[in-house]
């Protein structure tokens, strides 16, 4: 299985750990990635708020590169995933938007490149049985609250990935790795990531609501697949403590990092040192649970 992997802009900055761990897991599972040459920003998160047609063109520029490669596009960033899917949806459904994008790029694009989230590829293309056979370690009963955020499953007519109100893809991976995927009510609540610079007061309230519910549900960590959600929930815990006096100490770990640990990938290849809240307690379960 080979895919055109779109890393996105945050791969070299705030989501370096997601990028490293995704590549490491793909190698361990025998999933081939070919990076589109000369890829560029997909238009998230600000471009679509300033110029919607420009944001469609930015995404389509990358989708055209992937079409030329004759492959499906793989992404690990939920925000990039959303922008690519939205561009496909609007270009395929709206002839006028297609013309605008073609004029901007100098080439026609029809919105037909398949855009796949890395989680989707592992579950649907590889299959959970094959994934489980590749594991060398177990989560050892680690209680995990899977957090999907706003962009992986919504809007449902565009994303087409899992149930928009009660998604279970991350939970299925957690359980395949020997963890406990918790049934909790805040898995698609907004963490306020897009407001992080403009309304930090709201962000603190939204983020604390998620962390408090995860804690009350018995979670030992949150599993995420969105760079905006990860950095927001991880970084804001100190702000929450200053505002409320409540300290959660909840590790916010990328699902790809948990997968890598269970595949026996060395910690330094997974970017675990970049997490603000230490994942050491969660990792103890994994390193002490070797699969037979």
C-alpha positions, 0 to 999 in steps of 0.5 A: 500500500502506497499513498501520497502523504501530505504532511502539512505546514505544522509538520515542521513546527507545532506538530513535529511529533505527529509527523515523526510518529506517523512516518514511524508507524507507517514504516513499521506497518509497511505502509508506503508514503510518497511526499508530493514534490513541492507541496504547499499550504492547504489553506488552513486555518486562516485562509478560508476565513479571509478568501474562501475561493483562495482556500479552495485553490490552495487545497486543489493545488496539492490535490492536483499534484497527488492526482498526477502521482496516481495515488490516494492522498494520506493525511494525519492532520485533522485540519488538513484532512478537513480542508482537502475534503471540503475542497473536493466536495465544493469543486465536484458539486459546484461548476462555478467554483471549479472554474474559479479554481481552474483559473487560479491554478491554470489547470482543471481539477475535478475533485476526485482524488481520494483523501484518507486520514491515516487512522482510516487507512489503518482500519479500512485498508490494512485492517485491524487483524493485520494491525494487531499481528504487527504489535509487539506491546500492549496498552496494558489496560490503559484507560484512554479517552479518544478525542476527535474534536471538530474536524475529523468527522464534521460536517458529516456530508463532507468528512464521511469518516465515522459517526459525527456524534459518536465516532469510534475509529480511535476507540477501535485502535485503542482496544486493538492495542489492549487499551480501554476505549472509554465511552465518554460524552465529550469526544466531539466537543470543541476545545476552542483551538481556533480561538486560542489567540483571540479569546483565550478566556473561552478556550480555558473554559472549553478545554477544562470542560473536556479535561474534567469530563475525561478525568471524571470518566476515568481516563489516564490520557487523551488520544488525539489526531488533530494538532490544534486539539493536541497543543491546545489541550496540552498547553492550556492545562497550566492556564486552567490551573492559574484560572481555577486552581484545578490541576489535571495532569492529563497527557494528551497523546497522538494516536500515532504515538500510542501506535508507535509504542505498541509497535516497539518504535523507539521513543525518540522516533515518536516525538514524545519529548515534545509533549508538555504534560509528561506521558510517562505514567501512560507509557509505563503500562505499555513498556511493561506489557509485552505481547506474547 
